[in-house]
Amino acid sequence: MIDWVLEFPISIRPKADLLEEYALVARALAAPARLMLLEQLAQVERGVEALAEKTGLTLANCSQHLQHLRRAGLATSRRDGKAVIYRLTDAKTLTLMDLLRVVAERNRAQVDRILRGLTDGQDAPEPVSRDELAARIRDGAVTVLDVRPKDEYASGHIPGAHNVTLAELESLLPRLDPATEIVAYCRGPYCIYAHQAVATLRRHGLNARRLEGGLPEWREDGRQVVRIG
């Protein structure tokens, strides 16, 4: 039992114990590296080496952060031969991550400054809801761009979405129909690729918006996801 819990009267110890458990989850989130790892695990389960490569962490540092996430119940693991494969324990973690984003955007001026920097200082257009995008896809009235790396696109993407990285976007511009709205999406609440893609497209006079959420939220809605291979 944590020492500070012992300071409480016996009558409220159960509440203190609960608060300590909640705080354990909060502490597990209190590192940018762990948020990056959760973002990756929201795409697809991965081994430690792949996660280290994706996030730029050393193998030892990545493993240590994953242990924090596992102890807090945010990630779980399984063995595949000698490899240890991690995944999100609960899809509700996506909701928690998004709430962190919302609170930060509402109450941290620096967050607004950073986001404005991604959109050339302009107000970004309202994101497209997943329901709205699904309806547009059914009507054939939208071009959908998945701006994640190719391996993430292959592991699952929105039906009909075209995969294009930010580095490839300029070369795609001549093939985009200026009369059709473009919706870009990426990894979820912390991914900035869609913000950057939309800014580039709008700078070239195209009608572009980003999707609210990303591929993980689309999948958790129970919507169809296409895989390659």
C-alpha positions in Angstrom: 0.0 0.0 0.0 1.3 3.5 -0.9 2.4 5.5 2.2 0.1 8.4 1.6 -2.9 6.0 1.6 -2.0 5.0 5.2 -2.6 8.7 6.3 -6.3 8.4 5.6 -8.8 7.3 8.2 -9.9 3.7 7.9 -13.3 4.8 6.8 -12.1 6.2 3.5 -9.2 3.9 2.8 -11.2 2.1 0.0 -11.6 5.5 -1.8 -7.9 6.2 -1.3 -7.0 2.8 -2.7 -9.2 3.5 -5.8 -7.7 6.9 -6.4 -4.2 5.3 -6.3 -5.2 2.9 -9.0 -6.6 5.7 -11.1 -3.5 7.7 -10.6 -1.4 4.7 -11.7 -3.1 4.8 -15.1 -2.6 8.6 -15.2 1.1 8.3 -14.4 1.4 5.7 -17.2 0.2 8.3 -19.7 2.5 11.0 -18.4 5.3 10.5 -20.9 5.3 11.5 -24.6 7.0 8.2 -25.5 4.1 6.2 -24.0 1.6 8.2 -25.9 3.5 7.5 -29.1 3.5 3.8 -28.2 -0.2 3.7 -27.6 -0.8 5.5 -30.9 1.2 2.8 -32.6 -0.6 -0.1 -30.8 -3.9 1.5 -31.8 -3.0 0.7 -35.5 -2.0 -2.9 -35.1 -0.3 -5.2 -32.6 3.5 -5.0 -32.8 6.7 -6.5 -31.4 9.1 -4.5 -29.3 11.6 -4.1 -32.0 9.0 -2.8 -34.5 7.7 -0.4 -31.9 11.2 0.9 -31.1 11.8 1.5 -34.8 8.5 3.2 -35.3 8.9 5.6 -32.4 12.7 6.2 -32.6 13.2 4.8 -29.1 16.1 2.5 -28.2 15.1 -1.1 -27.6 15.7 -0.9 -23.9 13.8 2.4 -23.5 10.9 1.1 -25.5 10.7 -2.1 -23.5 10.7 -0.1 -20.2 7.9 2.2 -21.4 5.9 -0.8 -22.5 6.3 -2.3 -19.0 4.7 0.8 -17.5 1.8 0.6 -19.9 1.3 -3.1 -19.2 1.4 -2.5 -15.4 -1.3 0.1 -15.8 -3.4 -2.2 -17.8 -3.2 -0.1 -20.9 -1.3 -2.6 -23.0 -1.1 -6.4 -22.9 1.4 -8.8 -24.4 1.8 -12.3 -25.8 4.7 -14.4 -26.8 5.2 -15.4 -30.4 8.3 -17.7 -30.3 11.0 -15.5 -28.9 9.2 -12.3 -29.7 6.9 -10.4 -27.3 3.9 -8.9 -29.1 2.0 -6.0 -27.6 -1.5 -4.7 -28.2 -4.0 -2.3 -26.6 -5.8 -4.0 -23.8 -9.1 -2.0 -24.2 -10.4 0.1 -27.1 -11.6 2.5 -24.5 -8.0 3.7 -24.3 -8.7 5.5 -27.6 -11.4 7.4 -25.9 -9.1 8.3 -23.0 -6.4 9.5 -25.5 -8.9 11.6 -27.3 -10.2 13.2 -24.1 -6.6 14.2 -23.3 -6.4 15.9 -26.6 -9.7 17.7 -26.2 -8.8 19.0 -22.7 -5.4 20.2 -23.9 -6.8 21.9 -27.0 -9.4 23.8 -24.8 -7.1 24.8 -22.0 -3.5 25.0 -23.4 -2.8 28.0 -25.6 0.5 26.4 -26.7 -1.5 23.5 -28.3 -3.5 26.0 -30.4 -0.3 27.7 -31.5 1.2 24.3 -32.5 -1.9 23.3 -34.5 -2.0 26.7 -36.2 1.5 26.2 -37.2 0.5 23.0 -39.0 -2.1 24.9 -41.0 0.0 27.9 -42.0 -1.6 30.0 -39.3 -5.1 29.6 -40.8 -8.2 28.3 -39.0 -8.6 24.7 -40.0 -12.0 23.6 -41.4 -14.2 21.5 -39.2 -13.3 17.9 -39.4 -15.6 15.4 -41.2 -17.5 13.0 -38.9 -17.1 9.3 -39.5 -20.9 9.0 -40.2 -20.6 11.8 -42.8 -17.6 10.2 -44.5 -19.3 6.8 -44.6 -22.3 8.4 -46.3 -20.1 10.3 -48.8 -18.3 7.0 -49.6 -21.6 5.3 -50.3 -22.5 8.1 -52.6 -19.2 8.2 -54.4 -18.9 11.9 -53.5 -15.5 12.0 -51.9 -11.8 11.2 -52.4 -10.3 9.6 -49.3 -6.6 9.8 -48.6 -4.8 7.7 -46.0 -1.6 9.5 -45.2 -0.1 7.0 -42.9 3.0 5.0 -43.8 2.5 2.1 -46.2 2.8 -0.7 -43.7 0.1 0.8 -41.5 -2.2 1.3 -44.6 -1.6 -2.4 -45.5 -2.6 -3.6 -42.0 -6.0 -1.9 -42.4 -7.6 1.1 -44.1 -10.9 2.6 -45.0 -12.4 1.1 -48.1 -11.5 3.0 -51.2 -8.9 5.1 -49.5 -5.7 6.0 -51.5 -2.4 5.7 -49.6 -0.2 8.7 -50.1 2.6 9.9 -47.7 3.2 13.6 -47.2 6.4 13.3 -49.2 4.3 11.9 -52.2 1.4 14.3 -51.9 2.7 17.0 -54.2 3.1 14.5 -57.1 -0.5 13.4 -56.6 -2.0 16.9 -56.9 -2.5 16.9 -60.7 -4.6 13.7 -60.4 -7.0 15.0 -57.8 -10.4 16.3 -59.0 -10.8 19.9 -57.8 -14.6 19.5 -57.9 -14.6 16.6 -55.4 -14.0 17.1 -51.7 -11.0 15.3 -50.3 -10.9 13.8 -46.8 -7.5 12.9 -45.3 -7.0 10.7 -42.2 -4.2 9.2 -40.3 -3.6 7.4 -37.0 -6.0 9.0 -34.6 -6.1 11.9 -32.1 -2.4 12.6 -31.9 -1.5 12.2 -35.5 -0.6 15.4 -37.3 -0.2 14.0 -40.9 -3.8 14.7 -41.8 -3.5 18.3 -40.6 -0.4 18.8 -42.7 -2.0 17.1 -45.7 -5.1 19.2 -45.6 -3.0 22.4 -45.3 -1.0 21.4 -48.4 -4.2 20.5 -50.4 -6.0 23.7 -49.4 -2.9 25.8 -50.3 -3.3 24.4 -53.8 -6.9 25.4 -54.0 -8.4 22.0 -53.3 -11.5 21.5 -51.0 -9.9 19.3 -48.3 -10.8 18.4 -44.7 -9.5 15.8 -42.3 -11.5 13.0 -40.7 -12.5 13.3 -37.1 -10.4 10.6 -35.4 -8.5 8.1 -37.6 -8.4 4.5 -38.7 -8.6 3.1 -35.1 -11.8 5.0 -34.3 -13.3 4.1 -37.6 -12.6 0.4 -36.9 -13.9 0.6 -33.4 -17.2 2.0 -34.7 -17.6 -1.5 -36.3 -17.1 -0.1 -39.8 -15.4 -2.1 -42.6 -11.6 -2.1 -42.8 -9.7 -3.4 -45.8 -6.4 -5.3 -45.3 -3.7 -6.1 -47.8 -2.0 -9.5 -47.7 
